[in-house]
Amino acid sequence: MTKRLFDLIISCMMLIILSPVIAITALLVRLKLGTPIVFKQKRPGLHGRPFFVYKFRTMTDERDENGQLLPDHFRLTSFGSFLRRFSLDELLQLLNVVRGELSLVGPRPLLMEYLPLYTEEQSKRHEVRPGITGWAQIHGRNVTSWEERFKRDVWYVENQNMLLDLKILLLTVMKVIRSEGVSSEGYVTMPVFQGNTTNQDV
């Protein structure tokens, strides 16, 4: 079975099985955070081609006196933190898998503005389709440095196979149940990647 066929079969099955959870989550987001229910953002996919990734909204739209959005940690509610802790906000990414923009397993799609900041080695992470989860996610998730995260992404690209994908999926379930590595200390997720320095903070 090819990776793409595996992704398609599993993601469709999960969408059907988890449809009640998705529906309830959507209703709760509407009641607690309002509209829009869905957050979408342009991310780089295979070979850096942009696509829109979909998530359930986890933040408010609170702004300062100048109309600018407040920092993430002010807008992230306890309900939003709960969604992130158990990855419920990412359930809609199964639709991205069905559409062929994501894989179940692969390097996590980051921000478009990071593309010119990667070294040649780090850019290898875009040689495969990005994933909902990956080798870096089961080794620290958001509590490792950017350097370590990229090293694990590249290692996955160079060593990927179906058995490895199954292992990553199984370990991801365990990580989610334990709600491990959701955020770096002092950040909602991770600090902004600013390029490669000798002392990149976690």
C-alpha positions in Angstrom: 0.0 0.0 0.0 1.4 3.4 -0.9 1.7 6.2 1.6 -0.9 8.3 -0.2 -3.5 5.5 -0.3 -2.8 4.7 3.4 -3.3 8.4 4.3 -6.5 8.6 2.3 -8.1 5.4 3.8 -7.1 6.2 7.4 -8.1 9.9 7.3 -11.5 9.1 5.8 -12.1 6.4 8.5 -11.0 8.9 11.2 -13.3 11.6 9.9 -16.2 9.2 10.1 -15.4 7.8 13.5 -14.6 11.2 15.0 -17.5 13.1 13.3 -19.4 13.4 16.7 -16.3 14.8 18.4 -15.7 17.2 15.5 -19.3 18.3 15.6 -19.3 18.9 19.4 -16.0 20.7 19.2 -17.4 23.0 16.5 -20.4 23.8 18.6 -18.4 24.5 21.7 -16.0 26.8 19.8 -19.0 28.7 18.4 -20.5 29.1 21.9 -17.3 29.9 23.8 -15.2 31.8 21.2 -17.7 32.9 18.6 -17.1 33.0 14.9 -15.3 32.2 12.7 -15.2 28.6 14.1 -12.4 27.6 11.7 -8.9 29.2 11.7 -7.1 28.9 8.4 -3.5 29.9 7.6 -1.3 29.7 4.5 1.5 27.2 5.1 4.2 25.7 2.8 3.5 22.2 1.6 5.4 19.7 -0.6 8.3 21.5 -2.3 7.2 24.7 -0.5 4.0 25.1 -2.4 1.5 27.1 -0.3 -1.8 25.7 0.9 -4.3 26.6 3.6 -4.2 24.5 6.8 -7.4 24.3 8.8 -7.8 24.2 12.6 -10.5 24.9 15.1 -10.2 28.4 16.5 -8.5 28.6 20.0 -8.1 32.3 20.5 -10.3 35.4 21.0 -10.1 38.5 18.8 -9.2 40.9 21.6 -7.4 44.0 20.5 -5.6 46.9 22.1 -6.6 50.6 21.9 -4.9 50.8 18.4 -6.9 47.9 17.0 -4.0 45.5 17.0 -4.5 41.9 18.2 -3.2 41.3 21.7 -0.3 38.8 22.1 -1.3 35.1 21.8 -1.0 34.4 25.5 -3.6 37.1 26.3 -6.0 35.7 23.7 -5.6 32.0 24.4 -8.5 31.0 26.7 -8.6 28.0 29.1 -11.0 26.4 26.6 -8.5 27.0 23.8 -5.7 25.6 25.9 -7.8 22.4 26.4 -8.3 22.0 22.7 -4.6 22.4 22.1 -3.6 20.1 24.9 -5.4 17.2 23.4 -4.9 18.3 19.8 -8.7 18.7 19.2 -8.0 21.9 17.3 -6.1 19.9 14.7 -8.9 17.4 13.8 -9.9 19.5 10.8 -6.4 18.8 9.3 -7.8 15.4 8.3 -9.5 17.3 5.6 -6.1 18.6 4.4 -5.0 15.0 4.3 -8.0 13.9 2.2 -7.3 16.9 -0.2 -3.7 15.7 -0.6 -2.1 18.8 1.0 -1.0 17.0 4.2 0.1 13.5 5.1 -0.7 11.8 8.4 3.0 11.7 9.1 5.6 14.2 8.0 7.4 17.4 9.0 4.9 19.8 10.5 4.1 22.7 8.1 5.4 25.9 9.6 5.0 29.5 8.5 5.6 30.8 4.9 8.0 33.5 6.2 10.4 30.8 7.5 11.2 29.5 4.0 14.1 31.9 3.2 15.5 31.3 6.7 16.3 27.6 6.3 19.7 26.2 5.6 20.1 24.0 2.6 20.0 21.0 4.9 16.9 22.2 6.8 15.1 22.8 3.5 15.0 19.1 2.9 12.0 18.9 5.2 10.0 20.1 2.2 11.0 17.2 0.0 8.1 15.2 1.4 4.4 16.2 2.0 4.1 17.8 5.5 2.2 15.9 8.2 -0.2 16.3 11.0 2.4 14.6 13.2 6.0 13.6 12.7 9.3 12.4 14.1 9.9 15.7 15.8 6.5 15.7 17.4 7.1 12.5 19.3 10.5 13.7 20.4 9.5 16.7 22.4 6.8 18.3 20.3 7.2 22.0 21.1 9.7 21.9 23.9 12.8 21.2 21.8 15.0 23.8 20.1 14.4 24.7 16.4 17.7 23.1 15.6 16.8 19.7 17.1 13.4 19.9 15.5 14.8 20.4 12.0 17.4 17.7 12.5 14.6 15.2 13.3 12.5 16.4 10.3 15.4 15.8 7.9 16.1 12.5 9.5 12.5 11.5 8.8 12.8 12.6 5.2 15.9 10.4 4.7 14.5 7.4 6.6 10.8 7.3 6.0 8.9 4.1 5.5 5.5 2.6 6.4 6.7 0.9 9.6 8.2 4.1 10.8 4.9 6.0 10.1 2.9 3.4 12.0 5.3 3.8 15.0 5.0 7.6 14.9 1.2 7.4 14.7 1.1 5.1 17.7 3.5 7.2 19.8 1.5 10.3 18.8 -1.7 8.9 20.3 0.2 8.3 23.6 1.7 11.8 23.5 -1.7 13.3 23.0 -3.3 11.3 25.8 -0.5 12.4 28.1 -0.8 16.0 26.7 3.1 16.2 26.6 5.1 18.9 25.0 2.3 21.3 24.1 4.3 24.5 24.5 7.7 25.8 25.3 8.1 27.5 28.7 6.9 31.1 28.4 5.2 30.6 25.0 1.8 29.4 23.7 3.6 27.0 21.4 7.2 27.9 20.4 9.1 31.1 19.9 9.3 32.6 16.4 12.0 31.1 14.3 14.4 33.9 13.4 17.0 32.0 11.4 20.0 30.0 12.4 22.1 31.4 15.2 24.6 29.8 17.5 22.3 30.2 20.5 18.7 29.7 19.3 16.5 29.8 22.3 13.9 27.1 22.9 
